[in-house]
């Protein structure tokens, strides 16, 4: 089985990066897919997102729609942004620096957006 690690380091709203990455991950679910949230990408891990005022889809809904995708968030990125007191999507697994890199290196392909 092939595997792919998609890394998002941009905020989920305000650009097409997160939307495009999640859709690419969704069409790759026949493989072992990991979505890695890093830097501002960790904002996607926040629960209770309401994107109606922005006129764009709620990106966390895509995560829930594809349980085959494994979603990990870089814990130091969350800490740097003061997001530990926030509720996170229950499907997101928090990982440290070492585990984040280990998951990326273990994948057959790494795609960073």
N, C-alpha and C positions, 0 to 999 in steps of 0.2 A: 504494500500500500504506500502511496506517495503522501507526502505531507507538505503543508504550506503554512507559514507564519506571516500573518498580515499585521504590520505595526502601524498604529495610528498615533501620531504625535501632535496633531492639530485639534483645536477645539471642535466639538461636534457640529456646531452651527456657525454659519457665517462663511462657509465655503462648501464645496462639493466633495471634499476629501473623505469625510467620514461616511457620507451617503454612498459614495462610489466604492469605498473599501468594504463596507458591509454588504453591498450587493455583489461584489466580486467574491467575497467569502461565501455568500449564500449559494452562488452557482458552483462553488468548489466543494460542496459538502460530501461529494462522493469520496473525497480525500479526507485525511485527518487535518482539520482546519483549526488553527488557533488564531484568535484576534488578540493582539497585545496592545494594551492601552498604556501609553507612555507620555510624559510631559503633559501638555494641555489636553491630550487625548483621554486622560482619566476622567474628564468631566462627563464623558459618555456613560461612566459607571454610576452616576447619580440617579437615584430612584425619583419618581414623581416628576419627570420632565414634562413640561407642557409647551409645545412648540407652535400652538395654534396662532399666537400673535405674530409669529414669524412667517406663517403661511407655508410651512414645510412639514413633512412627515415627522412623527416622533420616532427618532432613531432607536430608542430602546425597544420599541415594538418589533423591530427587525431582529434584535437579539432574542427576544422571546419567541418569535416565529420559527427560529431555526435552532432547536436545542442541540443539534449535531455540532454546532460551532462551540468551541471552548473559548471562553473569554477570560483573559487574565489582565489584571491591572497592576502596574508598577507601584508598589506601596510607598517608596520614597517620593514619587511624584505626587501622590495623594497628600502626604505629609507636608511637602513643600508648599502646597496650595491651601493648606488648612482644611482639608476635606474629611478628616477622620470623624468629625462630629456629625457629618451628613449621613443620611441613609443611602445605602448603595443597593443596586440591583442584586437580587439574591443569586443570580447566575454568574456573577463576577467573582473570580478567585483572586485574592490578593497575594502577590509574590514579591520577594525581595530582589535585589540586584542580581544575585547569583542565579536564582531560579529563572528570572526573566531571560537572561542571556543564555542559560542552558536550554530553555525551550526553543529559542530562536536558532541556536546552533544545531540542535537535534533535528530540525526540520529540513526537508529536502530543498525547499525554496523559502526565501524571505523577501517579502514585498513591503516596502516602507512608503507610506504616503504622509 
